Amino acid sequence: MSRTLGFLTAGNLRRLLALAVLLLPSLVPAQDEQPYGIDHYVPLTTSRVAGSPEPPLPYRAVRTMPKLQIDWPIFVTTEPGSDRLIFIDDHRPEKRFRVCRTSVARAASGEFDVLFELDDPAYSICFHPHFAQNGFFYLGHNGPNKALPKDAEKTCRVTRYTLQRTAPFSLVEDSSTVILEWITNGHNGAAVTFGLDGMLYVTTGDGTSDSDTNLTGQGLDHLLAKVLRLDVDHPDPGREYSVPADNPFVGQSGIRPETWAYGLRNPWRMTTDPKTGHIWVGQNGQDLWEQVYLIHKGDNYGWSVYEGSHPFYLERKAGPHPHVKPTFEHSHAESRSLTGGVVYYGSKFPELQGAYIYGDYSTGKIWAGKHDGKKVVWHREIADTTMQITSFGLDPHGELLITNHIGKDDGGFYTLEPIEPDSSPRNFPRKLSDSGLFADVAKHQMQPGAIPYSVNSPLWSDGAHKSRFFAIPHDAGKDGKTPKITPSGNRGWVFPNGTVLVKSFAVDMTEGDPASRRWIETRFLYREQNEWVGYSYRWNDEQTDATLVDKAGLDHVIPVSDATGAKAERQWRFPSRTECMVCHSRAANYVLGLSTPQMNRDHDYSNIGGVVDNQLRTLEHLGFFKLKRKPGKDVPFDEADHPRLANPYDASEPITDRALSYLHANCAQCHVEAGGGNSQMVLSFGTASEKQNIINADPLHDRFGIANAKLVAPGAPDRSILLQRIARRGRGQMPQLATALIDESAVALFKEWIRSLPEETAK
């Protein structure tokens, strides 16, 4: 990315001085002799940020079968009557989905077999109740339909396969038989389970990728957005199933008789309680809520008139049956992409017997709940992990297995283990003055050793003014030396345990008057035991200290005035601890502002007795890291050797650099490969334009009623959904969290950028 040189910076000055060295060596000092922003490393010895303000949860996740090299598992279950595990692997090196088998003993040494492969996603497996005799198992999967045009919507299927019933229990060749299929273009469902009644239950989603744009959620004359119930043992002539006579809508006009329950958006996982017969479904929500349903005959779960128990589109026509609320429900303050689970009856955790255990893909949290068939009798969070949970399963002994879809090194199978109760006092700082990081809280003066920093492309935070520091306890270093930071390409740097990243937010209480500026919030991002956790502190009215906000977060109203003195109110959200980690995501390596392209800029260290200098040069000088050099270069540091984001708000910088830098800072924490978003955009810095999937790309989510909409329509801002997302607040806004005001400067920037795109890129 180019850099505009129309102004004199400290970096430019160093280059001019370096040139002068060649011309006038006796008059100008060498670059090595230029002062650094901070002359020497000052150890930080005062931090008291440690542990957690909350009591420990009862369980933690631990790796099991670590030699099994499965980086992207989707699903795992046990083959009935055996010690064999069947699992689905998203085999990314080959861009294939594999159905695999191993045994507990073989998995311990890393051995497994591939039963068969598919080109397209596979989601779920269940076994016929008489598997011991017939060898039938059923696979829910999704892919193109060869009978349809190439660019048509995809098709979900339930396919039956057969395993031999004698050793070596191989897959019977050509045994695949399609039981059921339906057209879908997102929110597929395709979870399968057999009930204790011997019937096959199948989930289907609403068939779209956003807000039920096809209005299928409450429709009854199709297979979408439902739990279906099929009799696969007594098929009708010409198809592989029949409709059970006791299905709730059999014989009713305009209703598909396969329907058992309806009003689902994106069901992800279904299971049958092997003792009670209860059927559970986990569901991904839309804007604000995630849901779990205990499925009952004839229920209507409300989508898309409702999102869980909350109104969504009340003007849409509801189905003819009453709206049934979720059994469990989680706001997006604690869950972002729910993964349904299993009912546990193992022996390791007696207190969990009979509990439905489920979790969340995005936050790694795990919950357990018990239901007596009429009401919830117990429900709590039991673990907070760093996993991307795609499924829960049970091993041959009935013990819990969890698939972690996180990729190389950490992906694979996990389970839970108890955490010993912690009886020690929990002294996590409840006020900023307790943290040991501030020399003077009221003056917002940090302790020596806390390093200030600034970024090239700031995250939009409703125009708040920000102050940033990082604090690494001296004991994080080895042998008394400077603690080490590991740069990680264009992603967030890796910091040692004990690090606290500090960011404070201030607001002008009167528009345009810096003298009215007041601190509102200070956030800590703290790393302990190789995990990051976010904490928010609310400043008091006296501006003398700030108090820790509860883990659920807080909504606050700030009284402000415009430039004329007219009174107004400004909404401010103190994020929950889960909300912090939604943006500080695993895909972004948790840390956002502290990355090489963000930090490659000059910073004024005069407030702590230093001078203006490039941050990378100063931090390298202090010993935090050693940056790579271009081959053949013998100069200590040249900022041109390292990537740099543009300032989106600096009109002197190139328009494309500004736009792409804004997207990197505000959007790429989710919109990267494996980032959790399903829009398929890749907005991280340095991504080639053809891989960004935004220019002339069709929106997979809401088109906001715009004809011929594209994510970015060259020359046509009014048809560009990316601009629509930036230019709105409320439903459909991006970013989804942490902002209530439109960034008008960004709106103007993206209008200008989209207009500037060459016509030849338009279709």
C-alpha positions in Angstrom: 0.0 0.0 0.0 1.5 3.3 -1.0 2.2 6.2 1.4 1.7 9.9 0.6 4.8 12.0 1.2 3.2 15.4 1.0 4.2 16.3 4.5 7.3 15.9 6.7 7.2 13.2 9.3 9.9 12.0 11.6 10.3 8.9 9.3 10.8 11.1 6.2 13.3 13.2 8.2 15.3 10.1 9.0 15.4 9.2 5.3 16.6 12.7 4.4 19.3 12.5 7.1 20.4 9.0 5.9 20.8 10.5 2.4 22.8 13.4 3.9 25.1 10.9 5.6 26.2 9.8 2.1 26.7 13.4 0.9 27.9 15.2 4.1 29.1 12.5 6.5 31.0 15.0 8.6 28.0 17.2 9.2 25.0 14.8 9.8 24.8 12.0 12.3 24.0 8.4 11.1 20.5 7.0 11.4 21.7 4.9 14.4 22.4 8.1 16.2 18.9 9.5 15.8 17.1 9.6 19.1 14.6 6.9 19.8 11.1 7.6 21.0 11.9 6.0 24.4 15.5 5.8 25.2 15.6 2.8 27.5 13.3 0.1 28.8 11.7 0.7 32.2 10.5 -2.4 33.9 6.8 -2.5 34.9 6.6 -4.0 38.4 3.4 -2.5 39.8 0.6 -4.4 37.9 -2.0 -6.0 40.1 -4.1 -7.3 37.3 -4.3 -11.0 37.8 -6.9 -13.8 37.9 -10.6 -13.0 37.4 -13.3 -11.1 39.3 -15.7 -14.0 38.8 -15.7 -17.4 40.6 -14.2 -20.1 38.5 -16.5 -22.2 36.3 -16.6 -25.9 37.3 -15.0 -27.3 34.1 -12.3 -26.6 31.5 -11.7 -28.0 28.1 -8.8 -30.4 27.6 -7.4 -32.1 24.5 -8.2 -35.8 24.0 -6.7 -38.1 21.4 -4.0 -35.5 20.6 -2.2 -37.6 18.0 -5.3 -37.7 15.8 -4.4 -35.1 13.2 -7.8 -33.6 12.5 -7.7 -29.8 12.2 -11.2 -29.0 11.2 -13.7 -31.6 12.6 -17.4 -31.0 12.0 -19.1 -33.8 13.8 -18.3 -36.9 15.9 -20.4 -39.8 17.2 -20.0 -43.5 18.3 -20.9 -46.4 16.1 -23.5 -48.3 18.1 -22.4 -51.5 19.9 -18.7 -50.8 19.3 -15.6 -48.8 20.4 -15.5 -47.1 17.0 -15.9 -43.4 16.4 -17.4 -42.0 13.2 -16.5 -38.4 12.4 -16.8 -35.8 9.7 -13.6 -33.9 8.8 -13.5 -30.6 6.8 -10.3 -31.6 5.1 -9.1 -28.1 3.9 -5.8 -29.1 2.2 -7.8 -31.1 -0.3 -11.0 -29.0 -0.1 -13.0 -32.2 0.6 -15.2 -33.4 3.4 -14.4 -36.8 4.7 -16.4 -39.3 6.6 -13.9 -41.1 8.8 -13.7 -43.9 11.3 -11.3 -44.8 14.1 -11.4 -46.6 17.5 -10.4 -45.1 20.8 -7.3 -47.3 20.9 -6.3 -46.4 17.3 -7.1 -42.7 17.8 -4.6 -42.7 20.7 -1.8 -43.4 18.1 -3.3 -41.1 15.5 -4.8 -43.8 13.2 -8.0 -43.5 11.3 -9.6 -44.6 8.1 -11.5 -42.5 5.5 -14.8 -44.3 4.6 -15.6 -41.9 1.8 -15.2 -38.3 0.6 -17.5 -35.6 -0.7 -16.9 -32.4 -2.6 -19.5 -30.5 -0.5 -20.2 -29.9 3.1 -21.4 -32.8 5.3 -23.0 -31.9 8.7 -24.5 -34.7 10.6 -24.7 -38.5 11.0 -27.1 -40.8 12.8 -27.5 -44.6 12.9 -30.6 -46.7 12.3 -32.2 -48.2 15.5 -31.5 -51.6 14.0 -28.0 -50.7 12.9 -26.6 -54.0 14.4 -28.7 -55.9 11.8 -28.9 -53.6 8.8 -25.8 -51.5 9.0 -27.7 -48.3 8.0 -26.4 -44.8 8.8 -27.7 -41.5 7.5 -25.8 -38.4 6.5 -27.1 -34.9 6.2 -25.1 -32.9 3.6 -25.4 -30.1 1.1 -24.2 -29.5 -2.5 -25.1 -28.7 -6.1 -27.9 -30.5 -7.8 -26.7 -31.9 -11.1 -30.3 -31.8 -12.4 -30.4 -28.0 -11.9 -28.5 -25.2 -13.7 -24.9 -24.6 -12.5 -25.7 -21.3 -10.9 -29.0 -22.5 -9.2 -29.5 -22.8 -5.5 -27.9 -25.8 -3.8 -29.7 -28.9 -2.5 -29.6 -30.4 0.9 -29.9 -34.2 1.2 -30.3 -37.0 3.7 -28.4 -40.0 2.2 -28.4 -43.5 3.6 -25.2 -45.6 3.6 -24.5 -49.2 4.6 -21.6 -50.6 6.6 -20.9 -54.3 6.5 -21.8 -56.1 9.7 -18.7 -58.4 9.8 -15.1 -57.4 10.1 -13.6 -55.2 8.7 -17.0 -53.5 8.7 -16.3 -51.7 5.4 -18.6 -49.4 3.6 -20.8 -51.3 1.2 -19.9 -50.2 -2.3 -22.6 -48.2 -4.1 -24.9 -48.3 -1.0 -25.7 -44.6 -1.0 -29.4 -44.0 -1.3 -31.0 -40.5 -1.2 -33.9 -40.5 1.3 -34.9 -36.8 1.0 -33.7 -33.6 -0.6 -34.7 -30.0 -0.7 -33.6 -26.8 -2.4 -31.8 -24.3 -0.2 -29.3 -21.5 -0.5 -28.1 -21.1 3.1 -29.4 -22.0 6.6 -29.5 -25.6 5.6 -30.2 -27.6 8.7 -29.6 -31.2 7.6 -29.3 -32.5 11.2 -30.6 -36.0 11.6 -31.6 -38.2 14.5 -33.8 -41.2 15.2 -36.4 -40.8 18.0 -37.2 -43.6 20.4 -40.3 -44.0 18.3 -38.1 -45.3 15.5 -38.9 -42.3 13.2 -36.2 -40.3 11.5 -36.2 -36.6 12.4 -34.6 -34.1 10.0 -34.0 -30.3 10.4 -34.3 -27.8 7.6 -33.4 -24.1 7.7 -35.2 -21.2 6.1 -33.1 -21.6 2.9 -31.6 -18.1 2.9 -28.6 -16.5 4.4 -30.1 -13.6 6.3 -33.5 -12.3 7.4 -35.8 -15.0 5.9 -36.0 -12.9 2.7 -38.0 -15.6 1.0 -40.5 -15.6 3.9 -40.3 -19.4 4.4 -40.1 -19.3 8.2 -43.9 -19.3 8.8 -44.8 -21.1 5.5 -46.3 -24.6 5.7 -46.5 -25.7 2.1 -42.8 -26.5 1.8 -40.1 -28.4 3.6 -38.0 -25.4 4.8 -37.7 -24.0 8.3 -38.9 -27.2 10.0 -38.3 -30.3 11.9 -39.5 -33.2 9.7 -40.6 -36.7 10.8 -40.2 -39.6 8.4 -40.8 -43.3 8.5 -37.9 -44.8 6.6 -38.8 -48.4 7.4 -42.1 -48.4 5.5 -41.5 -46.3 2.4 -44.2 -45.3 -0.1 -43.9 -46.6 -3.6 -41.4 -44.4 -5.6 -39.7 -42.8 -2.6 -37.6 -43.8 0.3 -39.9 -42.8 3.2 -43.5 -42.5 4.2 -45.3 -40.0 6.4 -46.2 -41.3 9.8 -50.0 -41.2 10.3 -49.6 -39.5 13.7 -47.7 -36.5 12.3 -49.5 -33.4 13.5 -50.6 -31.9 10.2 -51.4 -35.0 8.2 -54.5 -34.4 6.0 -54.5 -30.7 6.5 -54.6 -28.6 3.3 -51.6 -26.5 2.4 -49.3 -28.1 4.9 -46.5 -30.6 4.1 -47.4 -33.7 6.1 -43.7 -34.4 6.9 -43.9 -31.4 9.2 -43.4 -32.1 12.9 -42.6 -28.5 14.1 -41.8 -25.3 12.2 -40.6 -21.7 12.5 -36.9 -22.4 12.5 -34.1 -20.1 11.1 -30.8 -22.0 11.1 -30.9 -25.1 13.2 -27.4 -26.4 14.0 -27.4 -29.8 15.7 -30.2 -32.0 16.9 -30.1 -34.9 19.3 -32.4 -37.4 21.0 -32.2 -38.0 24.8 -31.6 -41.8 24.9 -33.7 -42.2 28.1 -36.5 -39.7 27.9 -36.8 -39.5 24.1 -36.7 -35.6 24.3 -35.5 -34.1 21.0 -33.3 -31.0 21.3 -32.4 -28.5 18.6 -29.8 -25.7 18.8 -30.5 -22.8 16.6 -28.3 -19.9 15.3 -30.2 -16.6 15.8 -30.1 -13.5 13.6 -29.5 -10.1 15.1 -29.6 -10.4 18.9 -30.5 -13.9 20.2 -29.5 -17.5 20.0 -31.9 -20.3 20.9 -32.3 -23.9 22.1 -35.6 -25.8 21.7 -37.0 -28.9 23.3 -39.0 -30.0 20.3 -42.7 -30.8 20.7 -45.3 -32.1 18.2 -46.9 -29.2 16.2 -44.9 -26.4 17.7 -44.4 -23.0 15.9 -41.1 -21.4 17.0 -41.9 -18.1 15.4 -39.2 -17.3 12.9 -39.2 -14.7 11.3 -42.0 -12.9 13.0 -40.0 -13.6 16.1 -36.3 -14.1 16.8 -36.6 -16.5 19.7 -38.9 -15.0 22.2 -38.4 -11.4 20.8 -40.3 -9.6 18.0 -38.4 -9.4 14.8 -40.8 -8.7 11.9 -44.2 -8.4 13.5 -45.7 -7.1 10.2 -45.0 -10.5 8.6 -47.8 -13.0 8.5 -47.6 -15.6 11.3 -48.5 -19.2 10.9 -51.8 -20.4 12.3 -50.3 -21.9 15.5 -49.2 -20.1 18.7 -45.7 -18.9 19.0 -43.6 -21.2 21.3 -40.7 -19.5 23.1 -37.2 -21.1 23.4 -36.3 -23.5 26.2 -33.0 -21.7 26.6 -32.1 -18.4 25.1 -28.9 -16.4 25.0 -28.4 -12.8 23.9 -25.5 -11.8 21.7 -23.8 -10.4 24.8 -22.8 -14.0 25.6 -23.3 -16.1 22.5 -23.0 -15.5 18.8 -23.3 -18.8 17.0 -24.9 -21.5 19.0 -24.0 -25.2 18.6 -26.6 -27.7 19.8 -25.4 -30.5 22.0 -26.1 -33.9 23.5 -27.7 -35.3 26.7 -25.1 -36.7 29.1 -25.4 -39.9 31.0 -21.7 -40.8 31.6 -20.0 -41.6 34.9 -17.3 -39.0 35.1 -19.5 -36.1 36.0 -22.4 -37.3 38.2 -23.8 -33.7 38.6 -24.3 -33.5 34.8 -26.2 -36.7 34.3 -29.4 -36.1 32.4 -28.2 -32.6 31.4 -28.4 -31.3 27.9 -24.9 -29.9 27.2 -24.4 -27.4 24.4 -22.1 -24.5 23.5 -21.2 -21.6 21.2 -18.9 -21.6 18.1 -17.9 -18.0 18.4 -17.3 -17.6 22.1 -16.4 -21.1 23.1 -18.8 -21.0 26.1 -20.5 -24.2 27.2 -23.7 -24.5 29.1 -25.7 -27.4 30.7 -29.4 -27.5 31.5 -31.9 -30.1 32.8 -35.6 -30.3 31.9 -38.2 -32.5 33.5 -40.5 -32.5 30.4 -42.5 -29.6 31.7 -40.1 -27.0 32.9 -36.4 -26.2 33.2 -35.1 -27.3 36.6 -31.4 -26.3 36.3 -29.3 -24.3 33.9 -25.9 -22.8 34.1 -22.7 -22.0 32.2 -20.1 -24.7 33.0 -17.0 -23.8 30.9 -15.5 -20.9 29.0 -13.1 -22.2 26.3 -11.1 -20.9 23.4 -12.6 -23.5 21.1 -14.7 -23.0 17.9 -17.3 -25.7 18.8 -18.9 -27.4 15.9 -20.5 -30.4 17.7 -20.8 -32.4 20.9 -20.7 -36.2 20.8 -20.4 -39.1 23.2 -17.6 -41.7 23.1 -18.2 -45.5 23.5 -18.4 -45.0 27.3 -20.9 -42.2 27.1 -18.3 -39.6 28.0 -18.3 -36.2 26.3 -16.5 -35.3 23.1 -16.3 -31.8 21.6 -15.1 -31.0 18.1 -12.9 -27.9 17.9 -13.0 -26.5 14.4 -10.0 -24.2 14.9 -7.5 -25.4 12.4 -3.8 -26.4 12.5 -2.3 -27.5 15.9 -5.4 -26.9 18.1 -8.2 -28.4 16.0 -9.4 -31.9 17.0 -11.3 -33.6 19.8 -11.7 -32.2 23.3 -13.5 -33.1 26.5 -14.1 -31.5 29.9 -12.3 -31.9 33.2 -13.3 -30.5 36.6 -11.6 -27.5 38.0 -10.7 -27.7 41.7 -12.6 -25.1 43.7 -10.6 -22.0 44.3 -10.8 -20.9 47.9 -8.1 -18.1 47.6 -9.3 -14.5 47.8 -10.1 -13.0 44.4 -8.3 -9.6 44.3 -8.9 -8.7 40.7 -8.9 -4.8 40.6 -12.4 -3.4 41.0 -11.2 0.1 40.3 -8.5 1.5 38.0 -6.8 2.8 41.1 -6.4 -0.8 42.3 -4.8 -2.0 39.1 -1.3 -0.8 39.7 -1.1 0.5 36.1 -1.8 4.2 36.9 0.6 6.6 38.6 -2.3 9.1 38.9 -5.7 8.0 37.8 -7.3 11.4 37.8 -4.6 12.7 35.5 -4.8 9.5 33.4 -1.1 9.2 34.0 0.3 5.6 33.6 3.1 4.0 35.5 6.6 4.1 34.0 6.9 1.0 31.9 3.4 1.2 30.4 4.0 2.0 26.7 1.7 4.5 24.9 0.9 3.8 21.3 -1.3 5.0 18.4 -2.7 3.3 15.3 -2.8 4.2 11.6 -6.5 3.3 11.1 -8.6 3.6 14.3 -11.7 1.6 14.9 -14.8 3.7 14.7 -16.1 4.2 18.2 -18.8 6.9 17.7 -16.1 9.6 17.4 -14.8 9.1 20.9 -11.2 10.2 21.7 -8.9 7.4 22.7 -5.8 6.9 24.7 -3.9 3.6 24.3 -1.2 1.8 26.3 0.2 -1.7 26.7 1.6 -2.9 30.0 3.7 -6.1 30.2 4.8 -7.1 33.7 8.6 -7.3 33.9 8.5 -10.8 35.3 7.1 -11.9 31.9 10.6 -11.6 30.5 13.4 -14.1 30.9 16.4 -13.5 33.2 15.3 -10.0 33.9 15.4 -9.0 30.2 12.7 -7.1 28.3 9.6 -9.2 27.8 9.1 -10.4 24.3 6.4 -9.7 21.8 6.0 -11.8 18.6 4.9 -10.0 15.5 2.4 -12.0 13.5 2.3 -10.8 9.9 -0.6 -8.4 9.5 -2.5 -10.0 12.4 -2.4 -9.1 16.0 0.9 -9.5 17.8 1.4 -12.3 20.4 2.0 -11.0 23.9 3.2 -12.8 27.0 0.9 -13.8 29.8 0.2 -11.0 32.2 0.0 -8.4 29.5 -2.7 -5.7 29.9 -3.8 -3.6 26.9 -5.4 -0.4 28.1 -7.7 1.8 26.0 -9.6 4.8 27.4 -12.5 6.6 25.7 -13.4 10.3 26.2 -16.3 12.3 24.9 -16.8 16.0 24.3 -19.8 16.9 26.4 -20.3 19.9 24.3 -19.7 19.4 20.6 -16.5 20.9 19.3 -15.3 21.9 22.8 -12.2 19.9 23.8 -12.3 21.7 27.2 -15.6 19.8 27.9 -14.0 16.4 27.3 -14.6 13.7 29.9 -13.4 10.1 30.3 -16.3 7.7 29.9 -14.7 4.2 29.9 -11.4 2.4 30.2 -11.1 -1.1 28.8 -8.6 -3.8 29.7 -7.7 -6.7 27.5 -5.9 -9.1 29.8 -3.9 -12.2 28.8 -3.6 -15.1 31.3 -3.0 -18.8 30.7 -2.8 -18.1 27.0 -6.3 -16.6 26.9 -7.5 -13.1 26.5 -10.4 -11.6 28.5 -11.9 -8.1 28.2 -13.0 -5.9 31.1 -14.7 -2.5 31.2 -14.4 0.2 33.8 -16.9 3.1 34.1 -15.5 6.5 35.1 -17.2 8.4 37.9 -18.7 11.9 37.5 -15.8 13.4 39.5 -13.3 12.0 37.0 -11.2 10.6 39.8 -11.5 6.9 39.2 -13.4 4.2 37.3 -15.3 1.1 38.6 -15.4 -2.4 37.0 -18.6 -3.0 35.1 -20.5 -6.3 35.6 -19.7 -9.1 33.2 -23.1 -8.6 31.4 -22.1 -5.1 30.3 -24.1 -1.9 30.8 -26.1 0.5 28.7 -25.6 4.1 29.6 -27.0 7.5 28.5 -24.5 10.4 28.3 -26.1 14.0 28.5 -24.4 16.1 25.9 -24.9 19.4 24.1 -24.5 20.4 20.5 -22.4 23.5 19.4 -25.4 25.7 20.1 -25.9 24.5 23.6 -29.0 22.4 22.8 -29.3 19.4 25.1 -29.2 15.8 23.8 -28.6 12.3 24.9 -25.9 9.9 23.6 -26.1 6.2 24.0 -23.0 4.4 25.3 -22.6 0.7 25.6 -20.1 -0.8 28.1 -19.6 -4.2 26.4 -20.1 -7.5 28.2 -17.0 -9.7 28.5 -18.3 -11.8 25.7 -19.0 -8.8 23.4 -15.3 -7.8 23.9 -14.2 -11.1 22.6 -16.5 -11.1 19.6 -14.5 -8.4 18.0 -11.2 -9.4 19.6 -11.7 -12.7 17.9 -9.6 -15.8 17.4 -9.6 -15.1 13.6 -7.9 -11.7 14.2 -5.5 -13.3 16.8 -7.4 -11.4 19.5 -5.3 -8.2 19.4 -6.5 -5.6 16.9 -4.6 -2.3 17.1 -1.2 -3.8 18.0 -0.2 -5.2 14.6 2.6 -4.3 12.3 0.6 -2.4 9.7 -1.3 -0.5 12.4 1.9 0.3 14.4 4.1 1.3 11.5 3.8 5.1 12.2 5.3 7.9 14.2 4.2 8.5 17.7 4.9 11.4 20.0 6.4 10.1 23.2 7.0 13.6 24.7 4.3 13.1 27.4 6.6 10.5 29.0 9.8 12.3 28.3 10.6 11.0 24.9 10.6 12.3 21.3 8.7 11.6 18.1 9.7 8.3 16.5 8.4 5.4 14.5 6.8 3.0 17.0 8.3 -0.1 15.4 11.8 1.4 15.6 11.3 2.4 19.2 9.9 -1.0 20.3 12.6 -2.9 18.6 15.2 -0.6 20.3 13.7 -1.4 23.7 14.1 -5.1 23.0 10.5 -6.2 22.6 11.2 -7.9 19.2 13.5 -7.9 16.3 11.8 -7.2 13.0 12.8 -8.9 9.7 14.8 -7.0 7.2 14.8 -7.1 3.4 17.7 -9.2 2.1 20.9 -7.2 1.7 19.8 -4.3 3.9 22.3 -3.3 6.6 20.5 -0.3 8.0 19.0 -0.9 11.5 15.4 0.0 10.5 13.5 1.3 7.6 9.7 1.7 7.9 9.4 1.2 4.2 10.3 -2.5 4.7 7.1 -3.1 6.6 3.4 -2.9 5.7 1.5 0.2 6.7 -2.2 1.0 6.8 -3.4 4.4 5.6 -5.4 6.9 7.8 -8.9 6.7 6.4 -9.6 10.2 7.5 -6.6 11.8 5.8 -7.7 13.1 2.4 -4.0 13.4 1.3 -3.6 9.6 1.2 -4.8 7.5 -1.8 -8.5 6.8 -1.8 -8.2 3.0 -2.2 -5.7 2.8 0.6 -8.0 4.7 2.9 -11.0 2.6 2.1 -9.2 -0.8 2.4 -7.5 0.3 5.6 -10.9 1.2 7.1 -12.3 -2.2 6.2 -9.2 -3.9 7.8 -9.6 -2.0 11.0 -13.4 -2.1 11.4 -14.4 -5.3 9.6 -11.6 -7.8 9.1 -11.7 -9.2 12.6 -14.8 -11.2 11.4 -14.5 -11.0 7.6 -11.4 -13.1 7.2 -11.0 -16.7 6.3 -12.5 -18.8 9.2 -13.6 -15.6 10.8 -17.1 -16.8 11.6 -19.0 -14.6 9.3 -20.8 -16.3 6.4 -20.7 -13.5 3.9 -17.5 -14.9 2.3 -15.8 -11.5 2.2 -12.1 -11.4 3.0 -11.2 -7.8 4.1 -7.9 -8.2 5.8 -5.1 -5.9 4.8 -3.1 -7.0 1.7 -5.8 -9.3 0.3 -5.7 -9.3 -3.5 -8.8 -7.7 -4.9 -10.0 -10.9 -6.7 -9.9 -12.7 -3.3 -11.8 -10.0 -1.4 -15.1 -11.1 -2.9 -16.7 -7.7 -2.7 -16.4 -6.1 -6.2 -19.6 -7.0 -8.1 -20.2 -9.9 -5.7 -23.8 -10.8 -5.0 -25.0 -10.1 -1.4 -25.7 -13.3 0.5 -27.6 -11.4 3.2 -30.1 -8.6 3.1 -30.3 -6.5 -0.1 -32.4 -3.8 1.7 -34.8 -3.8 -1.2 -32.2 -2.5 -3.7 -32.5 -3.8 -7.3 -29.4 -5.3 -8.8 -27.6 -4.9 -5.5 -23.9 -5.9 -5.2 -21.6 -5.8 -2.2 -19.7 -3.1 -4.1 -21.1 -2.0 -7.4 -18.4 0.0 -9.2 -19.5 3.5 -9.9 -22.8 3.0 -8.1 -22.8 3.7 -4.4 -26.6 3.5 -4.3 -26.4 -0.2 -5.3 -23.5 -1.1 -3.0 -24.6 -3.1 0.1 -21.2 -2.5 1.8 -22.0 1.2 1.9 -25.5 0.5 3.1 -24.2 -1.4 6.1 -21.8 1.4 7.0 -24.4 4.1 6.5 -27.1 2.7 8.9 -27.5 2.0 12.6 -29.9 -0.6 13.9 -30.8 -3.8 12.0 -28.3 -4.5 9.3 -25.5 -2.2 10.6 -21.9 -3.0 10.3 -20.0 -3.4 12.5 -22.7 -5.0 14.5 -21.4 -4.0 18.0 -19.9 -1.1 19.8 -21.3 1.8 17.8 -24.6 3.7 17.8 -23.6 6.6 15.6 -23.0 6.6 11.8 -19.4 7.4 10.8 -20.3 10.2 8.3 -16.7 10.6 7.2 -16.5 6.9 6.4 -19.8 7.2 4.4 -18.4 10.0 2.4 -15.1 8.0 1.9 -16.9 4.9 0.6 -19.1 6.9 -1.7 -16.1 8.5 -3.3 -14.2 5.2 -3.5 -17.0 3.3 -5.1 -17.5 6.1 -7.6 -13.8 6.0 -8.4 -13.7 2.3 -9.3 -13.1 1.9 -13.0 -16.0 1.1 -15.2 -14.3 -2.0 -16.6 -14.8 -3.7 -13.3 -18.5 -3.4 -13.7 -20.5 -6.2 -15.2 
